[in-house]
């Protein structure tokens, strides 16, 4: 029966056909997105100051949902564009067809398609796919992450940086930190690292998994924004949690701290949990 495979300690494992299906989902989304990138698109604003949505978002998710309906109709599906299809299964596919719609709509190839499979509340399979650059990270619970590019497929390894003062920090935009406490926490970490850069959406987490970024800190993320990241980061040797250091699950608040290794994560976590004077720029 689907989902009843177990390993030597009785823990359910990710079936190879589910990994293949996840890659097929990314292929299907990419086939929709690539021809539309830098094309003539009519953008629609969801609401004031929120991300825009395009036909690429909707059609990519439709393509993925069609594959899931054909291959695993018994599984739940949660997508950013078309909501939650619930079947009562312990397994839920979580889809963000175009994470970084603003980047996409402004011609920047730093968006990503994010695909995750949850068992109950925990992500057990994740894909970060950049369809224009044709880079893909495939993360599976308990297995090393694979980084697939047009020229090679290799294991993805995060950096061994353990000195916070030498680390690089990334965030999509400082506008994510809308509340004073959130701003203070981010600044507490930013002022301790070597460099802080912005931009990247889901793609920046793939770069962390491949050793180009040391830290990512964000907030205000939905489940479809972070679920796929967990197996990818963990399988590369990194750590990804919420701002309290707890695992990211279906019920997490969307405050994310990712680090290239456990030592760096502990330092970053201590920095954002420090209760001191606000950074001068926030006072």
Secondary structure, 3 states (H helix, E strand, C coil): CCCCCECCCCCECCCHHHHHHHHHHHHHHHHHHHHHCCCCCCCEECCCCCCEECHHHHHHHHHHHHHHHHHCCCCEEEECCCEEECCCCCEEEEEEEEECHHHHHCCCCCCEEEEEEEECCEEEEEEEEECCCCEEEEEECCCCCEEECCCCEEECCCCCCCCHHHCEEEECCHHHCCCHHHHHHHHHHHCCCCEEEECCCCHHHHHHHCCCCCEEEECCCCHHHHHHHHHHHHHCCCEEECCCCCCCCCCCCCCEEEECCHHHHHHHHHHHHCCCCCCHHHC
